[in-house]
């Protein structure tokens, strides 16, 4: 039996990444479904995808914050 999960929050292929980031923070999720012009799912954009793209575009030495300045999720 197939189960459909409604996709209330999606981004289209031509939307800015900023919208996906806003949805992730607002909804507390790690990824947002990506849909084509017909609304059909084509993939998912996750936080790791965004971090990789930012790291690829900007020299990592420009990220000068200390780890303690970033919200760290503790395990356990």
PDB file of N, CA, C and O in Angstrom, chain B, residues numbered from 101:
ATOM      1  N   UNK B 101       0.838  -1.183   0.000  1.00  0.00           N
ATOM      2  CA  UNK B 101       0.000   0.000   0.000  1.00  0.00           C
ATOM      3  C   UNK B 101       0.880   1.243   0.000  1.00  0.00           C
ATOM      4  O   UNK B 101       1.770   1.373   0.841  1.00  0.00           O
ATOM      5  N   UNK B 102       0.639   2.154  -0.936  1.00  0.00           N
ATOM      6  CA  UNK B 102       1.390   3.406  -1.009  1.00  0.00           C
ATOM      7  C   UNK B 102       0.809   4.417  -0.031  1.00  0.00           C
ATOM      8  O   UNK B 102      -0.405   4.504   0.156  1.00  0.00           O
ATOM      9  N   UNK B 103       1.698   5.170   0.582  1.00  0.00           N
ATOM     10  CA  UNK B 103       1.279   6.214   1.505  1.00  0.00           C
ATOM     11  C   UNK B 103       1.779   7.542   0.969  1.00  0.00           C
ATOM     12  O   UNK B 103       2.968   7.692   0.690  1.00  0.00           O
ATOM     13  N   UNK B 104       0.884   8.502   0.824  1.00  0.00           N
ATOM     14  CA  UNK B 104       1.278   9.826   0.359  1.00  0.00           C
ATOM     15  C   UNK B 104       1.463  10.740   1.560  1.00  0.00           C
ATOM     16  O   UNK B 104       0.617  10.794   2.453  1.00  0.00           O
ATOM     17  N   UNK B 105       2.562  11.444   1.570  1.00  0.00           N
ATOM     18  CA  UNK B 105       2.816  12.432   2.608  1.00  0.00           C
ATOM     19  C   UNK B 105       2.633  13.805   1.971  1.00  0.00           C
ATOM     20  O   UNK B 105       3.320  14.122   1.000  1.00  0.00           O
ATOM     21  N   UNK B 106       1.726  14.625   2.493  1.00  0.00           N
ATOM     22  CA  UNK B 106       1.509  15.937   1.875  1.00  0.00           C
ATOM     23  C   UNK B 106       2.743  16.826   1.999  1.00  0.00           C
ATOM     24  O   UNK B 106       3.390  16.870   3.046  1.00  0.00           O
ATOM     25  N   UNK B 107       3.052  17.522   0.927  1.00  0.00           N
ATOM     26  CA  UNK B 107       4.195  18.430   0.924  1.00  0.00           C
ATOM     27  C   UNK B 107       3.658  19.856   0.995  1.00  0.00           C
ATOM     28  O   UNK B 107       3.397  20.482  -0.032  1.00  0.00           O
ATOM     29  N   UNK B 108       3.498  20.357   2.202  1.00  0.00           N
ATOM     30  CA  UNK B 108       2.946  21.701   2.375  1.00  0.00           C
ATOM     31  C   UNK B 108       3.980  22.765   2.072  1.00  0.00           C
ATOM     32  O   UNK B 108       3.650  23.800   1.493  1.00  0.00           O
ATOM     33  N   UNK B 109       5.204  22.532   2.447  1.00  0.00           N
ATOM     34  CA  UNK B 109       6.270  23.507   2.254  1.00  0.00           C
ATOM     35  C   UNK B 109       7.246  22.969   1.227  1.00  0.00           C
ATOM     36  O   UNK B 109       7.983  22.021   1.496  1.00  0.00           O
ATOM     37  N   UNK B 110       7.250  23.569   0.062  1.00  0.00           N
ATOM     38  CA  UNK B 110       8.155  23.160  -1.005  1.00  0.00           C
ATOM     39  C   UNK B 110       8.794  24.389  -1.625  1.00  0.00           C
ATOM     40  O   UNK B 110       8.352  25.517  -1.401  1.00  0.00           O
ATOM     41  N   UNK B 111       9.835  24.158  -2.402  1.00  0.00           N
ATOM     42  CA  UNK B 111      10.436  25.216  -3.219  1.00  0.00           C
ATOM     43  C   UNK B 111      10.514  24.705  -4.647  1.00  0.00           C
ATOM     44  O   UNK B 111      10.646  23.505  -4.887  1.00  0.00           O
ATOM     45  N   UNK B 112      10.430  25.627  -5.586  1.00  0.00           N
ATOM     46  CA  UNK B 112      10.569  25.240  -6.986  1.00  0.00           C
ATOM     47  C   UNK B 112      12.031  25.382  -7.393  1.00  0.00           C
ATOM     48  O   UNK B 112      12.827  25.999  -6.685  1.00  0.00           O
ATOM     49  N   UNK B 113      12.368  24.812  -8.526  1.00  0.00           N
ATOM     50  CA  UNK B 113      13.749  24.828  -9.003  1.00  0.00           C
ATOM     51  C   UNK B 113      14.284  26.236  -9.235  1.00  0.00           C
ATOM     52  O   UNK B 113      15.491  26.459  -9.138  1.00  0.00           O
ATOM     53  N   UNK B 114      13.404  27.188  -9.540  1.00  0.00           N
ATOM     54  CA  UNK B 114      13.873  28.540  -9.846  1.00  0.00           C
ATOM     55  C   UNK B 114      13.769  29.510  -8.670  1.00  0.00           C
ATOM     56  O   UNK B 114      14.012  30.705  -8.839  1.00  0.00           O
ATOM     57  N   UNK B 115      13.412  29.021  -7.485  1.00  0.00           N
ATOM     58  CA  UNK B 115      13.351  29.894  -6.315  1.00  0.00           C
ATOM     59  C   UNK B 115      14.729  30.031  -5.685  1.00  0.00           C
ATOM     60  O   UNK B 115      15.612  29.198  -5.887  1.00  0.00           O
ATOM     61  N   UNK B 116      14.887  31.087  -4.928  1.00  0.00           N
ATOM     62  CA  UNK B 116      16.163  31.327  -4.244  1.00  0.00           C
ATOM     63  C   UNK B 116      16.317  30.369  -3.064  1.00  0.00           C
ATOM     64  O   UNK B 116      15.342  29.973  -2.426  1.00  0.00           O
ATOM     65  N   UNK B 117      17.556  30.014  -2.799  1.00  0.00           N
ATOM     66  CA  UNK B 117      17.879  29.128  -1.678  1.00  0.00           C
ATOM     67  C   UNK B 117      17.403  29.745  -0.365  1.00  0.00           C
ATOM     68  O   UNK B 117      17.040  29.027   0.567  1.00  0.00           O
ATOM     69  N   UNK B 118      17.406  31.051  -0.295  1.00  0.00           N
ATOM     70  CA  UNK B 118      16.971  31.751   0.915  1.00  0.00           C
ATOM     71  C   UNK B 118      15.590  31.288   1.362  1.00  0.00           C
ATOM     72  O   UNK B 118      15.352  31.136   2.560  1.00  0.00           O
ATOM     73  N   UNK B 119      14.685  31.064   0.432  1.00  0.00           N
ATOM     74  CA  UNK B 119      13.335  30.611   0.797  1.00  0.00           C
ATOM     75  C   UNK B 119      13.393  29.249   1.474  1.00  0.00           C
ATOM     76  O   UNK B 119      12.696  29.015   2.462  1.00  0.00           O
ATOM     77  N   UNK B 120      14.218  28.350   0.949  1.00  0.00           N
ATOM     78  CA  UNK B 120      14.360  27.026   1.554  1.00  0.00           C
ATOM     79  C   UNK B 120      14.922  27.139   2.970  1.00  0.00           C
ATOM     80  O   UNK B 120      14.469  26.446   3.882  1.00  0.00           O
ATOM     81  N   UNK B 121      15.911  28.016   3.149  1.00  0.00           N
ATOM     82  CA  UNK B 121      16.504  28.213   4.476  1.00  0.00           C
ATOM     83  C   UNK B 121      15.452  28.741   5.449  1.00  0.00           C
ATOM     84  O   UNK B 121      15.378  28.291   6.592  1.00  0.00           O
ATOM     85  N   UNK B 122      14.645  29.687   4.997  1.00  0.00           N
ATOM     86  CA  UNK B 122      13.590  30.234   5.855  1.00  0.00           C
ATOM     87  C   UNK B 122      12.606  29.144   6.274  1.00  0.00           C
ATOM     88  O   UNK B 122      12.190  29.094   7.431  1.00  0.00           O
ATOM     89  N   UNK B 123      12.234  28.279   5.343  1.00  0.00           N
ATOM     90  CA  UNK B 123      11.315  27.182   5.663  1.00  0.00           C
ATOM     91  C   UNK B 123      11.954  26.239   6.680  1.00  0.00           C
ATOM     92  O   UNK B 123      11.298  25.814   7.632  1.00  0.00           O
ATOM     93  N   UNK B 124      13.227  25.911   6.483  1.00  0.00           N
ATOM     94  CA  UNK B 124      13.919  24.998   7.396  1.00  0.00           C
ATOM     95  C   UNK B 124      13.927  25.543   8.817  1.00  0.00           C
ATOM     96  O   UNK B 124      13.655  24.813   9.770  1.00  0.00           O
ATOM     97  N   UNK B 125      14.242  26.841   8.958  1.00  0.00           N
ATOM     98  CA  UNK B 125      14.277  27.428  10.295  1.00  0.00           C
ATOM     99  C   UNK B 125      12.882  27.539  10.890  1.00  0.00           C
ATOM    100  O   UNK B 125      12.683  27.244  12.069  1.00  0.00           O
ATOM    101  N   UNK B 126      11.921  27.961  10.086  1.00  0.00           N
ATOM    102  CA  UNK B 126      10.551  28.141  10.574  1.00  0.00           C
ATOM    103  C   UNK B 126       9.918  26.824  11.007  1.00  0.00           C
ATOM    104  O   UNK B 126       9.231  26.764  12.027  1.00  0.00           O
ATOM    105  N   UNK B 127      10.149  25.780  10.236  1.00  0.00           N
ATOM    106  CA  UNK B 127       9.520  24.486  10.500  1.00  0.00           C
ATOM    107  C   UNK B 127      10.394  23.546  11.320  1.00  0.00           C
ATOM    108  O   UNK B 127       9.924  22.498  11.763  1.00  0.00           O
ATOM    109  N   UNK B 128      11.659  23.906  11.530  1.00  0.00           N
ATOM    110  CA  UNK B 128      12.554  23.045  12.296  1.00  0.00           C
ATOM    111  C   UNK B 128      12.894  21.753  11.585  1.00  0.00           C
ATOM    112  O   UNK B 128      13.002  20.699  12.211  1.00  0.00           O
ATOM    113  N   UNK B 129      13.065  21.837  10.265  1.00  0.00           N
ATOM    114  CA  UNK B 129      13.379  20.656   9.462  1.00  0.00           C
ATOM    115  C   UNK B 129      14.752  20.800   8.826  1.00  0.00           C
ATOM    116  O   UNK B 129      15.285  21.905   8.722  1.00  0.00           O
ATOM    117  N   UNK B 130      15.317  19.688   8.404  1.00  0.00           N
ATOM    118  CA  UNK B 130      16.653  19.681   7.813  1.00  0.00           C
ATOM    119  C   UNK B 130      16.646  19.715   6.295  1.00  0.00           C
ATOM    120  O   UNK B 130      17.708  19.811   5.678  1.00  0.00           O
ATOM    121  N   UNK B 131      15.477  19.639   5.682  1.00  0.00           N
ATOM    122  CA  UNK B 131      15.402  19.641   4.231  1.00  0.00           C
ATOM    123  C   UNK B 131      14.035  20.081   3.750  1.00  0.00           C
ATOM    124  O   UNK B 131      13.049  20.038   4.486  1.00  0.00           O
ATOM    125  N   UNK B 132      14.000  20.512   2.483  1.00  0.00           N
ATOM    126  CA  UNK B 132      12.760  20.980   1.874  1.00  0.00           C
ATOM    127  C   UNK B 132      12.600  20.296   0.522  1.00  0.00           C
ATOM    128  O   UNK B 132      13.539  20.281  -0.275  1.00  0.00           O
ATOM    129  N   UNK B 133      11.426  19.730   0.251  1.00  0.00           N
ATOM    130  CA  UNK B 133      11.197  19.118  -1.055  1.00  0.00           C
ATOM    131  C   UNK B 133      11.266  20.161  -2.179  1.00  0.00           C
ATOM    132  O   UNK B 133      10.805  21.293  -2.029  1.00  0.00           O
ATOM    133  N   UNK B 134      11.848  19.749  -3.297  1.00  0.00           N
ATOM    134  CA  UNK B 134      11.943  20.604  -4.482  1.00  0.00           C
ATOM    135  C   UNK B 134      10.977  20.042  -5.521  1.00  0.00           C
ATOM    136  O   UNK B 134      10.950  18.838  -5.777  1.00  0.00           O
ATOM    137  N   UNK B 135      10.181  20.941  -6.119  1.00  0.00           N
ATOM    138  CA  UNK B 135       9.193  20.520  -7.109  1.00  0.00           C
ATOM    139  C   UNK B 135       9.444  21.218  -8.443  1.00  0.00           C
ATOM    140  O   UNK B 135      10.036  22.296  -8.499  1.00  0.00           O
ATOM    141  N   UNK B 136       8.978  20.575  -9.518  1.00  0.00           N
ATOM    142  CA  UNK B 136       9.094  21.185 -10.841  1.00  0.00           C
ATOM    143  C   UNK B 136       7.913  22.120 -11.087  1.00  0.00           C
ATOM    144  O   UNK B 136       7.101  22.360 -10.193  1.00  0.00           O
ATOM    145  N   UNK B 137       7.827  22.643 -12.308  1.00  0.00           N
ATOM    146  CA  UNK B 137       6.775  23.612 -12.633  1.00  0.00           C
ATOM    147  C   UNK B 137       5.363  23.030 -12.542  1.00  0.00           C
ATOM    148  O   UNK B 137       4.387  23.776 -12.456  1.00  0.00           O
ATOM    149  N   UNK B 138       5.255  21.704 -12.561  1.00  0.00           N
ATOM    150  CA  UNK B 138       3.948  21.047 -12.429  1.00  0.00           C
ATOM    151  C   UNK B 138       3.624  20.684 -10.979  1.00  0.00           C
ATOM    152  O   UNK B 138       2.547  20.163 -10.689  1.00  0.00           O
ATOM    153  N   UNK B 139       4.569  20.965 -10.067  1.00  0.00           N
ATOM    154  CA  UNK B 139       4.367  20.621  -8.665  1.00  0.00           C
ATOM    155  C   UNK B 139       4.776  19.209  -8.314  1.00  0.00           C
ATOM    156  O   UNK B 139       4.531  18.739  -7.203  1.00  0.00           O
ATOM    157  N   UNK B 140       5.407  18.526  -9.275  1.00  0.00           N
ATOM    158  CA  UNK B 140       5.867  17.157  -9.021  1.00  0.00           C
ATOM    159  C   UNK B 140       7.222  17.184  -8.328  1.00  0.00           C
ATOM    160  O   UNK B 140       8.085  17.979  -8.700  1.00  0.00           O
ATOM    161  N   UNK B 141       7.426  16.329  -7.326  1.00  0.00           N
ATOM    162  CA  UNK B 141       8.708  16.310  -6.621  1.00  0.00           C
ATOM    163  C   UNK B 141       9.851  15.870  -7.530  1.00  0.00           C
ATOM    164  O   UNK B 141       9.726  14.917  -8.299  1.00  0.00           O
ATOM    165  N   UNK B 142      10.975  16.594  -7.423  1.00  0.00           N
ATOM    166  CA  UNK B 142      12.168  16.251  -8.202  1.00  0.00           C
ATOM    167  C   UNK B 142      13.378  16.001  -7.307  1.00  0.00           C
ATOM    168  O   UNK B 142      14.421  15.558  -7.787  1.00  0.00           O
ATOM    169  N   UNK B 143      13.247  16.280  -6.011  1.00  0.00           N
ATOM    170  CA  UNK B 143      14.363  16.067  -5.099  1.00  0.00           C
ATOM    171  C   UNK B 143      14.121  16.763  -3.781  1.00  0.00           C
ATOM    172  O   UNK B 143      13.007  17.179  -3.464  1.00  0.00           O
ATOM    173  N   UNK B 144      15.201  16.879  -3.016  1.00  0.00           N
ATOM    174  CA  UNK B 144      15.128  17.562  -1.728  1.00  0.00           C
ATOM    175  C   UNK B 144      16.400  18.379  -1.557  1.00  0.00           C
ATOM    176  O   UNK B 144      17.491  17.927  -1.905  1.00  0.00           O
ATOM    177  N   UNK B 145      16.254  19.571  -1.025  1.00  0.00           N
ATOM    178  CA  UNK B 145      17.392  20.427  -0.716  1.00  0.00           C
ATOM    179  C   UNK B 145      17.573  20.378   0.788  1.00  0.00           C
ATOM    180  O   UNK B 145      16.667  20.747   1.535  1.00  0.00           O
ATOM    181  N   UNK B 146      18.738  19.923   1.243  1.00  0.00           N
ATOM    182  CA  UNK B 146      18.962  19.804   2.683  1.00  0.00           C
ATOM    183  C   UNK B 146      20.038  20.785   3.142  1.00  0.00           C
ATOM    184  O   UNK B 146      20.749  21.380   2.332  1.00  0.00           O
ATOM    185  N   UNK B 147      20.138  20.938   4.454  1.00  0.00           N
ATOM    186  CA  UNK B 147      21.105  21.869   5.031  1.00  0.00           C
ATOM    187  C   UNK B 147      22.523  21.558   4.574  1.00  0.00           C
ATOM    188  O   UNK B 147      23.300  22.472   4.298  1.00  0.00           O
ATOM    189  N   UNK B 148      22.864  20.285   4.491  1.00  0.00           N
ATOM    190  CA  UNK B 148      24.209  19.903   4.077  1.00  0.00           C
ATOM    191  C   UNK B 148      24.500  20.367   2.652  1.00  0.00           C
ATOM    192  O   UNK B 148      25.622  20.781   2.360  1.00  0.00           O
ATOM    193  N   UNK B 149      23.514  20.306   1.764  1.00  0.00           N
ATOM    194  CA  UNK B 149      23.688  20.802   0.398  1.00  0.00           C
ATOM    195  C   UNK B 149      24.053  22.284   0.406  1.00  0.00           C
ATOM    196  O   UNK B 149      24.925  22.724  -0.344  1.00  0.00           O
ATOM    197  N   UNK B 150      23.383  23.040   1.255  1.00  0.00           N
ATOM    198  CA  UNK B 150      23.613  24.483   1.327  1.00  0.00           C
ATOM    199  C   UNK B 150      24.992  24.778   1.899  1.00  0.00           C
ATOM    200  O   UNK B 150      25.706  25.637   1.382  1.00  0.00           O
ATOM    201  N   UNK B 151      25.373  24.073   2.960  1.00  0.00           N
ATOM    202  CA  UNK B 151      26.696  24.269   3.558  1.00  0.00           C
ATOM    203  C   UNK B 151      27.792  23.941   2.549  1.00  0.00           C
ATOM    204  O   UNK B 151      28.774  24.675   2.438  1.00  0.00           O
ATOM    205  N   UNK B 152      27.632  22.857   1.822  1.00  0.00           N
ATOM    206  CA  UNK B 152      28.625  22.488   0.804  1.00  0.00           C
ATOM    207  C   UNK B 152      28.770  23.575  -0.248  1.00  0.00           C
ATOM    208  O   UNK B 152      29.883  23.922  -0.642  1.00  0.00           O
ATOM    209  N   UNK B 153      27.647  24.111  -0.699  1.00  0.00           N
ATOM    210  CA  UNK B 153      27.685  25.162  -1.719  1.00  0.00           C
ATOM    211  C   UNK B 153      28.354  26.423  -1.183  1.00  0.00           C
ATOM    212  O   UNK B 153      29.154  27.043  -1.883  1.00  0.00           O
ATOM    213  N   UNK B 154      28.036  26.805   0.043  1.00  0.00           N
ATOM    214  CA  UNK B 154      28.668  27.980   0.640  1.00  0.00           C
ATOM    215  C   UNK B 154      30.169  27.774   0.801  1.00  0.00           C
ATOM    216  O   UNK B 154      30.953  28.680   0.515  1.00  0.00           O
ATOM    217  N   UNK B 155      30.575  26.600   1.253  1.00  0.00           N
ATOM    218  CA  UNK B 155      31.997  26.306   1.438  1.00  0.00           C
ATOM    219  C   UNK B 155      32.731  26.292   0.099  1.00  0.00           C
ATOM    220  O   UNK B 155      33.893  26.692   0.022  1.00  0.00           O
ATOM    221  N   UNK B 156      32.069  25.843  -0.934  1.00  0.00           N
ATOM    222  CA  UNK B 156      32.690  25.793  -2.256  1.00  0.00           C
ATOM    223  C   UNK B 156      32.900  27.202  -2.815  1.00  0.00           C
ATOM    224  O   UNK B 156      33.875  27.455  -3.522  1.00  0.00           O
ATOM    225  N   UNK B 157      31.997  28.099  -2.501  1.00  0.00           N
ATOM    226  CA  UNK B 157      32.046  29.449  -3.061  1.00  0.00           C
ATOM    227  C   UNK B 157      32.920  30.412  -2.262  1.00  0.00           C
ATOM    228  O   UNK B 157      33.504  31.330  -2.837  1.00  0.00           O
ATOM    229  N   UNK B 158      33.017  30.221  -0.963  1.00  0.00           N
ATOM    230  CA  UNK B 158      33.757  31.155  -0.116  1.00  0.00           C
ATOM    231  C   UNK B 158      34.933  30.442   0.532  1.00  0.00           C
ATOM    232  O   UNK B 158      34.809  29.297   0.967  1.00  0.00           O
ATOM    233  N   UNK B 159      36.066  31.117   0.597  1.00  0.00           N
ATOM    234  CA  UNK B 159      37.211  30.495   1.287  1.00  0.00           C
ATOM    235  C   UNK B 159      36.859  30.200   2.743  1.00  0.00           C
ATOM    236  O   UNK B 159      36.317  31.052   3.448  1.00  0.00           O
ATOM    237  N   UNK B 160      37.169  29.000   3.175  1.00  0.00           N
ATOM    238  CA  UNK B 160      36.827  28.603   4.545  1.00  0.00           C
ATOM    239  C   UNK B 160      37.524  29.460   5.589  1.00  0.00           C
ATOM    240  O   UNK B 160      37.028  29.597   6.707  1.00  0.00           O
ATOM    241  N   UNK B 161      38.670  30.040   5.240  1.00  0.00           N
ATOM    242  CA  UNK B 161      39.369  30.884   6.209  1.00  0.00           C
ATOM    243  C   UNK B 161      38.560  32.136   6.555  1.00  0.00           C
ATOM    244  O   UNK B 161      38.848  32.805   7.548  1.00  0.00           O
ATOM    245  N   UNK B 162      37.551  32.454   5.744  1.00  0.00           N
ATOM    246  CA  UNK B 162      36.709  33.613   6.032  1.00  0.00           C
ATOM    247  C   UNK B 162      35.654  33.305   7.093  1.00  0.00           C
ATOM    248  O   UNK B 162      34.991  34.214   7.591  1.00  0.00           O
ATOM    249  N   UNK B 163      35.500  32.044   7.435  1.00  0.00           N
ATOM    250  CA  UNK B 163      34.565  31.671   8.497  1.00  0.00           C
ATOM    251  C   UNK B 163      35.348  31.730   9.799  1.00  0.00           C
ATOM    252  O   UNK B 163      35.979  30.756  10.209  1.00  0.00           O
ATOM    253  N   UNK B 164      35.294  32.890  10.439  1.00  0.00           N
ATOM    254  CA  UNK B 164      36.169  33.151  11.577  1.00  0.00           C
ATOM    255  C   UNK B 164      35.521  32.929  12.938  1.00  0.00           C
ATOM    256  O   UNK B 164      36.190  33.062  13.963  1.00  0.00           O
ATOM    257  N   UNK B 165      34.252  32.597  12.968  1.00  0.00           N
ATOM    258  CA  UNK B 165      33.603  32.373  14.262  1.00  0.00           C
ATOM    259  C   UNK B 165      34.212  31.168  14.958  1.00  0.00           C
ATOM    260  O   UNK B 165      34.624  30.201  14.319  1.00  0.00           O
ATOM    261  N   UNK B 166      34.259  31.249  16.288  1.00  0.00           N
ATOM    262  CA  UNK B 166      34.685  30.101  17.075  1.00  0.00           C
ATOM    263  C   UNK B 166      33.498  29.160  17.236  1.00  0.00           C
ATOM    264  O   UNK B 166      32.342  29.578  17.169  1.00  0.00           O
ATOM    265  N   UNK B 167      33.800  27.898  17.448  1.00  0.00           N
ATOM    266  CA  UNK B 167      32.749  26.890  17.578  1.00  0.00           C
ATOM    267  C   UNK B 167      31.766  27.278  18.678  1.00  0.00           C
ATOM    268  O   UNK B 167      30.560  27.076  18.530  1.00  0.00           O
ATOM    269  N   UNK B 168      32.269  27.835  19.783  1.00  0.00           N
ATOM    270  CA  UNK B 168      31.386  28.195  20.898  1.00  0.00           C
ATOM    271  C   UNK B 168      30.388  29.293  20.526  1.00  0.00           C
ATOM    272  O   UNK B 168      29.384  29.470  21.216  1.00  0.00           O
ATOM    273  N   UNK B 169      30.653  30.032  19.442  1.00  0.00           N
ATOM    274  CA  UNK B 169      29.742  31.086  19.006  1.00  0.00           C
ATOM    275  C   UNK B 169      28.581  30.545  18.175  1.00  0.00           C
ATOM    276  O   UNK B 169      27.596  31.245  17.937  1.00  0.00           O
ATOM    277  N   UNK B 170      28.705  29.314  17.745  1.00  0.00           N
ATOM    278  CA  UNK B 170      27.674  28.682  16.930  1.00  0.00           C
ATOM    279  C   UNK B 170      26.885  27.753  17.831  1.00  0.00           C
ATOM    280  O   UNK B 170      27.455  27.073  18.684  1.00  0.00           O
ATOM    281  N   UNK B 171      25.599  27.725  17.647  1.00  0.00           N
ATOM    282  CA  UNK B 171      24.761  26.842  18.469  1.00  0.00           C
ATOM    283  C   UNK B 171      25.151  25.401  18.192  1.00  0.00           C
ATOM    284  O   UNK B 171      25.022  24.921  17.066  1.00  0.00           O
ATOM    285  N   UNK B 172      25.625  24.719  19.213  1.00  0.00           N
ATOM    286  CA  UNK B 172      26.091  23.344  19.078  1.00  0.00           C
ATOM    287  C   UNK B 172      25.052  22.412  19.690  1.00  0.00           C
ATOM    288  O   UNK B 172      24.627  22.599  20.830  1.00  0.00           O
ATOM    289  N   UNK B 173      24.653  21.416  18.924  1.00  0.00           N
ATOM    290  CA  UNK B 173      23.698  20.419  19.425  1.00  0.00           C
ATOM    291  C   UNK B 173      24.489  19.326  20.129  1.00  0.00           C
ATOM    292  O   UNK B 173      25.304  18.641  19.511  1.00  0.00           O
ATOM    293  N   UNK B 174      24.244  19.169  21.414  1.00  0.00           N
ATOM    294  CA  UNK B 174      24.966  18.183  22.209  1.00  0.00           C
ATOM    295  C   UNK B 174      24.318  16.817  22.046  1.00  0.00           C
ATOM    296  O   UNK B 174      23.093  16.698  22.029  1.00  0.00           O
ATOM    297  N   UNK B 175      25.143  15.797  21.928  1.00  0.00           N
ATOM    298  CA  UNK B 175      24.606  14.440  21.818  1.00  0.00           C
ATOM    299  C   UNK B 175      24.305  13.901  23.208  1.00  0.00           C
ATOM    300  O   UNK B 175      24.900  14.315  24.203  1.00  0.00           O
ATOM    301  N   UNK B 176      23.358  12.962  23.246  1.00  0.00           N
ATOM    302  CA  UNK B 176      23.052  12.294  24.503  1.00  0.00           C
ATOM    303  C   UNK B 176      21.930  12.826  25.242  1.00  0.00           C
ATOM    304  O   UNK B 176      21.603  12.320  26.315  1.00  0.00           O
TER     305      UNK B 176
END
